[in-house]
């Protein structure tokens, strides 16, 4: 059995998960600002460390390589950092190791949105920049959207972001997190 002491809730990383285009980066930046914390976008961090964009990495090294890099970085961030706001790429949470470390060491918020809203409002904005959407029919993208929901269902808290401004979603997360801190760690 691990002898590691559990990380106090107030020090845990706050981790945003959800489908592509749910607003994880924008909302994560706002949450970080409101809580005076550092923000790390996992995809941007991968791009910085490897000196290539995610689409370039998919094209030159393949998706399996990207998934390994993504998993290793998230495991490292979850086990070796605290007090951060992390936003994960939409496919990262499909990996069991990623779910395990996020749930064990962080507080996981699922940014949920409906298929209809996503298809109308978000898909047109990201369709050309996300390699996993490339060469897929709308039916295949819909399948991917619903296939992923069972992984996203493993979270600590959920925010329905349909129709919400990023600022409102960030406020909901901050309110929820402060409530959690106050209820479960009132004397810290
Ligand atoms: C992916 C989502 C992307 C990025 C990569 C793969 C996915 O991140 O990690 O293109 O499989 O859903 P966003 O969720 O920020 O678009």
py3Dmol code that shows the C-alpha trace and the ligand (Angstrom):
import py3Dmol

protein = """\
ATOM      1  CA  UNK A   1       0.000   0.000   0.000  1.00  0.00           C
ATOM      2  CA  UNK A   2       1.237   3.507  -0.798  1.00  0.00           C
ATOM      3  CA  UNK A   3       2.460   5.471   2.227  1.00  0.00           C
ATOM      4  CA  UNK A   4       2.094   8.771   0.377  1.00  0.00           C
ATOM      5  CA  UNK A   5       0.016  11.298   2.332  1.00  0.00           C
ATOM      6  CA  UNK A   6      -3.046  12.556   0.474  1.00  0.00           C
ATOM      7  CA  UNK A   7      -2.644  16.038  -0.989  1.00  0.00           C
ATOM      8  CA  UNK A   8      -4.819  18.609   0.854  1.00  0.00           C
ATOM      9  CA  UNK A   9      -7.758  19.644  -1.327  1.00  0.00           C
ATOM     10  CA  UNK A  10      -6.640  23.272  -1.414  1.00  0.00           C
ATOM     11  CA  UNK A  11      -3.295  22.272  -2.887  1.00  0.00           C
ATOM     12  CA  UNK A  12      -4.587  19.859  -5.491  1.00  0.00           C
ATOM     13  CA  UNK A  13      -4.331  20.742  -9.137  1.00  0.00           C
ATOM     14  CA  UNK A  14      -7.663  21.639 -10.708  1.00  0.00           C
ATOM     15  CA  UNK A  15      -8.005  19.673 -13.936  1.00  0.00           C
ATOM     16  CA  UNK A  16     -10.387  20.494 -16.780  1.00  0.00           C
ATOM     17  CA  UNK A  17     -11.527  17.696 -19.085  1.00  0.00           C
ATOM     18  CA  UNK A  18     -14.058  17.490 -21.910  1.00  0.00           C
ATOM     19  CA  UNK A  19     -14.479  17.169 -25.644  1.00  0.00           C
ATOM     20  CA  UNK A  20     -12.495  19.240 -28.159  1.00  0.00           C
ATOM     21  CA  UNK A  21     -13.726  22.799 -28.332  1.00  0.00           C
ATOM     22  CA  UNK A  22     -15.519  22.679 -24.967  1.00  0.00           C
ATOM     23  CA  UNK A  23     -13.539  25.731 -23.831  1.00  0.00           C
ATOM     24  CA  UNK A  24     -11.030  24.033 -21.532  1.00  0.00           C
ATOM     25  CA  UNK A  25      -8.181  26.407 -22.353  1.00  0.00           C
ATOM     26  CA  UNK A  26     -10.171  29.655 -22.218  1.00  0.00           C
ATOM     27  CA  UNK A  27     -12.034  28.693 -19.067  1.00  0.00           C
ATOM     28  CA  UNK A  28      -8.877  27.256 -17.452  1.00  0.00           C
ATOM     29  CA  UNK A  29      -7.019  30.536 -17.984  1.00  0.00           C
ATOM     30  CA  UNK A  30      -9.851  32.445 -16.331  1.00  0.00           C
ATOM     31  CA  UNK A  31     -10.027  30.057 -13.376  1.00  0.00           C
ATOM     32  CA  UNK A  32      -6.269  30.403 -12.895  1.00  0.00           C
ATOM     33  CA  UNK A  33      -6.544  34.180 -12.906  1.00  0.00           C
ATOM     34  CA  UNK A  34      -9.404  34.193 -10.421  1.00  0.00           C
ATOM     35  CA  UNK A  35      -7.548  31.869  -8.022  1.00  0.00           C
ATOM     36  CA  UNK A  36      -4.115  33.507  -8.523  1.00  0.00           C
ATOM     37  CA  UNK A  37      -2.631  30.258  -9.817  1.00  0.00           C
ATOM     38  CA  UNK A  38      -0.527  29.146 -12.759  1.00  0.00           C
ATOM     39  CA  UNK A  39      -2.246  27.659 -15.779  1.00  0.00           C
ATOM     40  CA  UNK A  40      -0.848  24.832 -17.872  1.00  0.00           C
ATOM     41  CA  UNK A  41      -2.451  23.817 -21.152  1.00  0.00           C
ATOM     42  CA  UNK A  42      -1.138  20.289 -21.719  1.00  0.00           C
ATOM     43  CA  UNK A  43      -1.238  20.543 -25.526  1.00  0.00           C
ATOM     44  CA  UNK A  44       0.606  23.877 -25.516  1.00  0.00           C
ATOM     45  CA  UNK A  45       3.177  22.417 -23.116  1.00  0.00           C
ATOM     46  CA  UNK A  46       3.727  19.429 -25.435  1.00  0.00           C
ATOM     47  CA  UNK A  47       4.150  21.810 -28.382  1.00  0.00           C
ATOM     48  CA  UNK A  48       6.637  23.906 -26.417  1.00  0.00           C
ATOM     49  CA  UNK A  49       8.697  20.955 -25.197  1.00  0.00           C
ATOM     50  CA  UNK A  50       8.804  19.198 -28.569  1.00  0.00           C
ATOM     51  CA  UNK A  51       9.095  22.246 -30.775  1.00  0.00           C
ATOM     52  CA  UNK A  52       6.256  21.205 -33.065  1.00  0.00           C
ATOM     53  CA  UNK A  53       2.510  21.710 -33.257  1.00  0.00           C
ATOM     54  CA  UNK A  54       0.089  18.917 -32.333  1.00  0.00           C
ATOM     55  CA  UNK A  55      -1.017  18.474 -35.988  1.00  0.00           C
ATOM     56  CA  UNK A  56       2.666  18.228 -36.977  1.00  0.00           C
ATOM     57  CA  UNK A  57       3.265  15.628 -34.276  1.00  0.00           C
ATOM     58  CA  UNK A  58       0.282  13.572 -35.469  1.00  0.00           C
ATOM     59  CA  UNK A  59       1.524  13.801 -39.066  1.00  0.00           C
ATOM     60  CA  UNK A  60       5.212  13.144 -38.436  1.00  0.00           C
ATOM     61  CA  UNK A  61       5.220  10.799 -35.430  1.00  0.00           C
ATOM     62  CA  UNK A  62       1.711   9.346 -35.403  1.00  0.00           C
ATOM     63  CA  UNK A  63      -1.128   9.423 -32.904  1.00  0.00           C
ATOM     64  CA  UNK A  64       0.298   6.605 -30.731  1.00  0.00           C
ATOM     65  CA  UNK A  65       3.452   8.667 -30.122  1.00  0.00           C
ATOM     66  CA  UNK A  66       1.377  11.748 -29.252  1.00  0.00           C
ATOM     67  CA  UNK A  67      -0.712   9.710 -26.783  1.00  0.00           C
ATOM     68  CA  UNK A  68       2.418   8.429 -25.047  1.00  0.00           C
ATOM     69  CA  UNK A  69       3.899  11.927 -24.745  1.00  0.00           C
ATOM     70  CA  UNK A  70       0.534  13.233 -23.512  1.00  0.00           C
ATOM     71  CA  UNK A  71       0.183  10.463 -20.920  1.00  0.00           C
ATOM     72  CA  UNK A  72       3.734  10.867 -19.585  1.00  0.00           C
ATOM     73  CA  UNK A  73       3.389  14.613 -19.230  1.00  0.00           C
ATOM     74  CA  UNK A  74       0.043  14.396 -17.416  1.00  0.00           C
ATOM     75  CA  UNK A  75       1.299  11.685 -15.043  1.00  0.00           C
ATOM     76  CA  UNK A  76       4.338  13.848 -14.301  1.00  0.00           C
ATOM     77  CA  UNK A  77       2.287  17.024 -13.749  1.00  0.00           C
ATOM     78  CA  UNK A  78      -0.239  15.236 -11.552  1.00  0.00           C
ATOM     79  CA  UNK A  79       2.338  13.528  -9.363  1.00  0.00           C
ATOM     80  CA  UNK A  80       4.948  16.286  -9.144  1.00  0.00           C
ATOM     81  CA  UNK A  81       3.058  19.586  -9.135  1.00  0.00           C
ATOM     82  CA  UNK A  82       0.404  21.235  -6.956  1.00  0.00           C
ATOM     83  CA  UNK A  83      -1.676  24.413  -7.022  1.00  0.00           C
ATOM     84  CA  UNK A  84      -1.951  24.479 -10.830  1.00  0.00           C
ATOM     85  CA  UNK A  85      -4.872  24.674 -13.197  1.00  0.00           C
ATOM     86  CA  UNK A  86      -4.431  22.082 -15.964  1.00  0.00           C
ATOM     87  CA  UNK A  87      -6.414  21.761 -19.169  1.00  0.00           C
ATOM     88  CA  UNK A  88      -6.182  18.390 -20.914  1.00  0.00           C
ATOM     89  CA  UNK A  89      -6.607  17.635 -24.615  1.00  0.00           C
ATOM     90  CA  UNK A  90      -9.980  16.053 -25.342  1.00  0.00           C
ATOM     91  CA  UNK A  91      -8.604  12.553 -25.924  1.00  0.00           C
ATOM     92  CA  UNK A  92      -6.171  12.415 -23.009  1.00  0.00           C
ATOM     93  CA  UNK A  93      -8.734  11.258 -20.470  1.00  0.00           C
ATOM     94  CA  UNK A  94      -9.483   8.161 -22.543  1.00  0.00           C
ATOM     95  CA  UNK A  95      -6.243   6.701 -21.224  1.00  0.00           C
ATOM     96  CA  UNK A  96      -6.673   4.810 -17.973  1.00  0.00           C
ATOM     97  CA  UNK A  97      -3.386   5.988 -16.459  1.00  0.00           C
ATOM     98  CA  UNK A  98      -4.423   9.587 -17.064  1.00  0.00           C
ATOM     99  CA  UNK A  99      -7.798   9.126 -15.373  1.00  0.00           C
ATOM    100  CA  UNK A 100      -6.164   7.367 -12.436  1.00  0.00           C
ATOM    101  CA  UNK A 101      -3.599  10.095 -11.644  1.00  0.00           C
ATOM    102  CA  UNK A 102      -6.037  12.942 -12.261  1.00  0.00           C
ATOM    103  CA  UNK A 103      -8.674  11.486  -9.938  1.00  0.00           C
ATOM    104  CA  UNK A 104      -6.137  10.472  -7.287  1.00  0.00           C
ATOM    105  CA  UNK A 105      -4.162  13.722  -7.102  1.00  0.00           C
ATOM    106  CA  UNK A 106      -6.342  16.458  -8.577  1.00  0.00           C
ATOM    107  CA  UNK A 107      -9.882  17.803  -8.612  1.00  0.00           C
ATOM    108  CA  UNK A 108     -11.403  16.979 -11.991  1.00  0.00           C
ATOM    109  CA  UNK A 109     -14.013  19.222 -13.619  1.00  0.00           C
ATOM    110  CA  UNK A 110     -15.851  17.930 -16.679  1.00  0.00           C
ATOM    111  CA  UNK A 111     -16.883  20.684 -19.089  1.00  0.00           C
ATOM    112  CA  UNK A 112     -20.004  19.126 -20.546  1.00  0.00           C
ATOM    113  CA  UNK A 113     -21.915  20.296 -23.596  1.00  0.00           C
ATOM    114  CA  UNK A 114     -24.620  18.712 -25.738  1.00  0.00           C
ATOM    115  CA  UNK A 115     -23.948  17.166 -29.114  1.00  0.00           C
ATOM    116  CA  UNK A 116     -26.398  19.532 -30.852  1.00  0.00           C
ATOM    117  CA  UNK A 117     -24.828  22.618 -29.349  1.00  0.00           C
ATOM    118  CA  UNK A 118     -21.289  21.391 -30.051  1.00  0.00           C
ATOM    119  CA  UNK A 119     -22.105  20.472 -33.645  1.00  0.00           C
ATOM    120  CA  UNK A 120     -23.656  23.874 -34.399  1.00  0.00           C
ATOM    121  CA  UNK A 121     -21.454  26.209 -32.397  1.00  0.00           C
ATOM    122  CA  UNK A 122     -18.067  24.589 -31.820  1.00  0.00           C
ATOM    123  CA  UNK A 123     -17.353  22.143 -34.653  1.00  0.00           C
ATOM    124  CA  UNK A 124     -17.107  24.826 -37.368  1.00  0.00           C
ATOM    125  CA  UNK A 125     -14.489  26.674 -35.301  1.00  0.00           C
ATOM    126  CA  UNK A 126     -12.139  23.704 -34.804  1.00  0.00           C
ATOM    127  CA  UNK A 127     -12.750  21.313 -37.683  1.00  0.00           C
ATOM    128  CA  UNK A 128      -9.621  22.368 -39.593  1.00  0.00           C
ATOM    129  CA  UNK A 129      -7.241  22.434 -36.647  1.00  0.00           C
ATOM    130  CA  UNK A 130      -7.864  19.089 -34.925  1.00  0.00           C
ATOM    131  CA  UNK A 131      -6.200  16.049 -36.530  1.00  0.00           C
ATOM    132  CA  UNK A 132      -8.688  13.577 -35.022  1.00  0.00           C
ATOM    133  CA  UNK A 133     -11.532  15.317 -36.867  1.00  0.00           C
ATOM    134  CA  UNK A 134      -9.727  15.079 -40.195  1.00  0.00           C
ATOM    135  CA  UNK A 135     -11.335  12.850 -42.839  1.00  0.00           C
ATOM    136  CA  UNK A 136     -14.235  11.925 -40.556  1.00  0.00           C
ATOM    137  CA  UNK A 137     -17.883  12.126 -41.543  1.00  0.00           C
ATOM    138  CA  UNK A 138     -20.281  13.930 -39.224  1.00  0.00           C
ATOM    139  CA  UNK A 139     -21.677  10.523 -38.195  1.00  0.00           C
ATOM    140  CA  UNK A 140     -18.200   9.349 -37.220  1.00  0.00           C
ATOM    141  CA  UNK A 141     -17.562  12.496 -35.214  1.00  0.00           C
ATOM    142  CA  UNK A 142     -20.903  11.999 -33.466  1.00  0.00           C
ATOM    143  CA  UNK A 143     -19.879   8.446 -32.611  1.00  0.00           C
ATOM    144  CA  UNK A 144     -16.585   9.685 -31.171  1.00  0.00           C
ATOM    145  CA  UNK A 145     -18.424  12.315 -29.124  1.00  0.00           C
ATOM    146  CA  UNK A 146     -20.709   9.724 -27.511  1.00  0.00           C
ATOM    147  CA  UNK A 147     -18.027   7.049 -27.149  1.00  0.00           C
ATOM    148  CA  UNK A 148     -15.986   9.411 -25.013  1.00  0.00           C
ATOM    149  CA  UNK A 149     -18.775  10.282 -22.595  1.00  0.00           C
ATOM    150  CA  UNK A 150     -18.257   7.180 -20.422  1.00  0.00           C
ATOM    151  CA  UNK A 151     -14.662   8.253 -19.702  1.00  0.00           C
ATOM    152  CA  UNK A 152     -15.655  11.880 -19.049  1.00  0.00           C
ATOM    153  CA  UNK A 153     -18.328  10.604 -16.639  1.00  0.00           C
ATOM    154  CA  UNK A 154     -15.490   9.767 -14.211  1.00  0.00           C
ATOM    155  CA  UNK A 155     -15.013  13.238 -12.727  1.00  0.00           C
ATOM    156  CA  UNK A 156     -15.419  15.039  -9.406  1.00  0.00           C
ATOM    157  CA  UNK A 157     -17.626  17.831 -10.662  1.00  0.00           C
ATOM    158  CA  UNK A 158     -19.435  18.829 -13.871  1.00  0.00           C
ATOM    159  CA  UNK A 159     -20.244  22.189 -15.433  1.00  0.00           C
ATOM    160  CA  UNK A 160     -22.698  22.340 -18.325  1.00  0.00           C
ATOM    161  CA  UNK A 161     -21.133  24.908 -20.612  1.00  0.00           C
ATOM    162  CA  UNK A 162     -23.830  25.135 -23.329  1.00  0.00           C
ATOM    163  CA  UNK A 163     -24.778  28.787 -23.727  1.00  0.00           C
ATOM    164  CA  UNK A 164     -22.499  29.882 -20.877  1.00  0.00           C
ATOM    165  CA  UNK A 165     -19.951  32.620 -21.405  1.00  0.00           C
ATOM    166  CA  UNK A 166     -16.443  31.439 -20.482  1.00  0.00           C
ATOM    167  CA  UNK A 167     -16.463  33.950 -17.630  1.00  0.00           C
ATOM    168  CA  UNK A 168     -19.669  32.451 -16.196  1.00  0.00           C
ATOM    169  CA  UNK A 169     -18.320  28.902 -16.458  1.00  0.00           C
ATOM    170  CA  UNK A 170     -15.105  29.974 -14.710  1.00  0.00           C
ATOM    171  CA  UNK A 171     -17.135  31.641 -11.941  1.00  0.00           C
ATOM    172  CA  UNK A 172     -19.126  28.427 -11.418  1.00  0.00           C
ATOM    173  CA  UNK A 173     -15.921  26.415 -11.104  1.00  0.00           C
ATOM    174  CA  UNK A 174     -14.374  28.884  -8.663  1.00  0.00           C
ATOM    175  CA  UNK A 175     -17.539  28.965  -6.557  1.00  0.00           C
ATOM    176  CA  UNK A 176     -17.745  25.181  -6.508  1.00  0.00           C
ATOM    177  CA  UNK A 177     -14.090  24.758  -5.599  1.00  0.00           C
ATOM    178  CA  UNK A 178     -14.252  27.313  -2.797  1.00  0.00           C
ATOM    179  CA  UNK A 179     -17.354  25.614  -1.412  1.00  0.00           C
ATOM    180  CA  UNK A 180     -15.510  22.268  -1.495  1.00  0.00           C
ATOM    181  CA  UNK A 181     -12.481  23.734   0.279  1.00  0.00           C
ATOM    182  CA  UNK A 182     -14.606  25.393   2.959  1.00  0.00           C
ATOM    183  CA  UNK A 183     -16.755  22.336   3.620  1.00  0.00           C
ATOM    184  CA  UNK A 184     -14.026  19.705   3.614  1.00  0.00           C
ATOM    185  CA  UNK A 185     -11.086  21.734   4.905  1.00  0.00           C
ATOM    186  CA  UNK A 186     -12.714  24.488   6.976  1.00  0.00           C
ATOM    187  CA  UNK A 187      -9.741  25.203   9.207  1.00  0.00           C
ATOM    188  CA  UNK A 188      -6.955  25.574   6.697  1.00  0.00           C
TER     189      UNK A 188
END
"""
ligand_1 = """\
16
LIG
C -7.592 15.737 -29.213
C -7.909 16.993 -28.733
C -7.000 18.138 -28.877
C -5.550 17.669 -28.981
C -5.392 16.645 -30.060
C -6.281 15.426 -29.835
C -8.591 14.644 -29.060
O -7.144 19.024 -27.767
O -5.107 17.132 -27.763
O -5.672 17.280 -31.279
O -8.267 13.479 -29.301
O -9.736 14.962 -28.666
P -8.473 19.934 -27.516
O -9.417 19.110 -26.692
O -7.928 21.099 -26.759
O -9.019 20.299 -28.818
"""
view = py3Dmol.view(width=600, height=400)
view.addModel(protein, "pdb")
view.setStyle({"model": 0}, {"cartoon": {"style": "trace"}})
view.addModel(ligand_1, "xyz")
view.setStyle({"model": 1}, {"stick": {}})
view.zoomTo()
view.show()
